[in-house]
Amino acid sequence: MSYTIIKTGGKQFAVESGQTVRIPSIDAEAGKKVDIDTIFAGGKAAAGTIKATVVGHGLADKVIVFKKKRRKQYKRKQGHRQGFTEVTID
């Protein structure tokens, strides 16, 4: 299995050619090509970029943040949906 580790949005992803992956949101329109930094390829450390095509943007599932302090009548409920960009590795 030949894979490359890319780094974007402060996270690392193991990807292969032709794979579609969800990465943290980037500022690019659907259908545009983007360059993503490569940090590990073919079993060796690599410094370069790979090409990816933006498929679209979206929001992940909602995560509920609930805070409570017992016996103090303190409760806070908040929801959050993290944005993502879906890209296909070229």
Secondary structure, 3 states (H helix, E strand, C coil): CCCEEEEECCEEEEECCCCEEEEECCCCCCCCEEEEEEEEECCEEEEEEEEEEEEEEEECCCEEEEEEECCCCEEEEEEECCEEEEEEEC
